[in-house]
């Protein structure tokens, strides 16, 4: 599978509330939505939607005087009712890739809080054909680090494993490189070992929360993850965690890296 085009500028920006540092310091931010085309989609799929790091909440006016939902919990409803019809896409023929970090504290007074992202996964699963994804370093599932059972029948949690969805092989590695005594951290050695084992399976898509750097454009990430990816046949990597000003790069071996940190990318079948 290969991305053949992607819009340089977003086709839509969705306003949301981002957390500030302290009481009342939240502010309105905007979530960019890009579109593109991808080759190699199986016959039953019209599109893939990928996103990560939706660490915000809906605005007061969208909450209708109730508790403000997580941005990722509110987003599927808006995409399906407003944007996908304009793109002539059927949610029931659109798969979703979640690359982690979907929690923000309810009072919007702390950056980087950790908490339950099950409502986000369920909202996407209820709205789209299927969901496959990984945990970010701020994500819990209920009161546990990982889901103890399926989030729903069509949602697939990945961490060092892969799944076959509509003949599309999606592999995933959750968390980031760090001290393993903290939430969703792996030693660098373990993270690279998982990467090698999954790349040996020749997945169509590799989903990572952490991911490679790209020095040519001064884009943040791990040089050792990049080195590992470049030793294997080309694939498509979807990553979050570190925001890049551009959504897509191509590495030396032809592997494409799609960065979806605080953005949504909708990839339609190439014509």
N, C-alpha and C positions, 0 to 999 in steps of 0.2 A: 504494500500500500504506500502511496506517495502523494504528498500535497503538491498539486501542480500550480496553484495560485492562491493568494490570500490578499485581502484588502489591506492597503497600507494604513488607511484611516478607518476608524469604526463607522459602521452604518447607523449605530444608535448608541447613546449613552444613557444609562438608567441611573437616576439619582437615588442615593441611599444615605443613611447616617453612619459615619465612621466614628470610632471611639477616640476620645481625646485623653489627655493625661490629667485626670482629676474631674471632680464633679462639675457638670455643665460645660465641659470643654469639647463635647462632641460637635461635629460639623458635617455639612452636606458634602458628599463626594459623588463621583460618577463612575459607574461601571461600564467600560467600553465593550461593545459587541462587534466582533469582526466576522466576516464570512469568507469562505474560500471554496476551492474545489479539490477533491481527492480522487485519485484513481485506485482501482482495486477493491472497491466496496463490494461485498457479496450481493447477490441479486435481490434479497429481501430487504435490504437497507437502502434508504434514500439519502441518509446523512448521519454524521456523527457530531455530537455537541460535546465540547470539552471545556472544563473550567476548574479553578482552584482558588484558594485564599480569598474566599468571599467573607472576610472578617468585618461584617457590618450588620446593621439591622434596617428594616424597612422604616420609612419616614412616618411621622405621627399621622398624617392624613391618610396613608394607606392602611394603617392599623385600625381605623374606625373606632377609636377610643378604647380599643382592647390592648392587650400586651403586644409589643412589637416583635414580630417574628424575625428570626435570623434571615439575613439577606438570601441565603441559599434555599431557605424554606419557602419564601415568598416568590422567588424568581421563576420556578417552573410554570406557575399559573399565568404569570404575565407573558412569558415567552410563548406559551401555547395559545393564549387568547389573542395576542396582538401581533407578535413578530412572525411566528411560523406560518400563519395564513398568508401574510404578505409575501413570504418566500415560496409559497406553494409547497410547503413541506408538511407531511403527516407525522405527528408525534409518535404514532404507533409503528412507524417505520424509521425512527430515529433512535440510535443508541447514544448513551451518555457515558463520558469518561470523567470521573471525579479524581483530581490529583491532590486532595487533602487540604486541611485547615479551613473549617467552615463555622467556627464558633467565635462569638463576641459576647462579652458580659452584658447582662440586661440593662444596666445603668449607663453603659457606654462611657465609663469613666476610667477604663484601664485598657491599655494596648497589650495584646498578647495573652489574654486570659485563655484558660483551657476549660472545655466543657462538652456537653452531650451534643453530638451532631446527627443522631438518629433521625430527628425530624427532617433534616435536609435530605438525607438518603431516601427516606420514605416519600418525600414530596416529589423528587425526581423519578423514583420508581413508579409512583402512581400515575405520572404524567407521560412517561416515555416507554419505549419498547423494552429496554433493559438498561441497567446501570452496572458499570464495573469501575472499581476505584480502589484507592489506598487511603491510609490514614495520614494526616499531617501531624506535626509534632505538638499541636494543641488540641487534638481531637480525642474525645472519649465516646463510648457507645453505651448509653445509659450510665451506669456507675462503674463500667469496666473499660479496660484499655482497648479491647477488641470485642466485636459482637460474638455472643456465645451461640447464636444460631443465625439463620438467614435473616437479614433485615426485612426482606420480602422475597417472594418466589422469583422475582426477576432482578434482584440486586446481588452483586457478586463482590464480596470483600476479598482483596488480594494482598498478600504479603509473602513474597518468596514463592509464589505459585502462579498458575495461569488458568484460564478458562476459555472454552470454545463457544462463541456466541454467533449464531448465524454464519458459521464457517469462518469467523474472524477470531484468530487466536490473540487474546489480550493477556499479557503478563503484568505483574505489578510488584513493586517494592515500596513499603510504607516507611514513614519517618525520615529522619535525617542522620547524618554522621555525627556522633557525639558520645558522651558517657552513657553506657547502657543502663545505668541505674535511674535515668530520667525517662519520662514518658516518650515513647516512640523514638528512641535513639538506638543506633547500632554502632559498633566499632567500625572504623574504616575497613578493616580486613573483612568483617562479616558483610558489610554492605557491598563490597566489590565481589565477594564470593557469590552472593545472591545474584548480582548482576551477570556474572559469567555463566552461572547455571541456567538462568533464564534465557540469555542470548543463545546458548547452545541449542535451545528448543526452536530457534528461528521464529519468534513471535511476529505477528503483523504489527502489533502496538506494544510498547513497553511503557507502562505508567510508573512514574516516580514522583515522590514529593521533593526530595532533594534531587540534585542532578548535576550535569556537567557545566563547566564554564565554557566561555568562547572568547579567548583572548583577542582575536582579530577585531572584535567590536567592544572589548573591555566589558564583557558581560559576566556577572558573578556566578560562581558555582565551584564544583570540585574538578581540579585538573586530573586527578586520578580516575574519577568516573569517566571523564572525557577520554582518557587514554585507554580505559577498558572498552568503552563503546567502539573506539576506532580500530580495535583488533578483531572485531567480528564483522560479519556481513551487514550491510546497511539495513536499517529498520527505521521505524517512526517512534520517537520518544516524546511522550507528553509529560511535562514537569511543571511544578509550582515552586513555592517557597521563596525564591529570589526573583524580584520583579525585574524584567527586562523591558526597555523602551520599545523593542521590536518583538513581534510574536514568534518569528520563525528564522532559524539559521540552518545551514547545512555544513556538516563536519567533513573532514578530509576524506573519509571513506564513503561518503554519500548518505550517512545517517542524518535524518532531519530531526531537529529538536524544536518542538512547539511549546513555547512558554505561555502558560495560561494563568499565571499569578495575577489575581485581581482583574481578570478579563474573561470573556466568553468568546469562544471561537466555534462557529457552525460551519462544518465542512460538508458541502453537497457533493453528490456523485458527479465526477467530471463528465462533461458532454463529449 
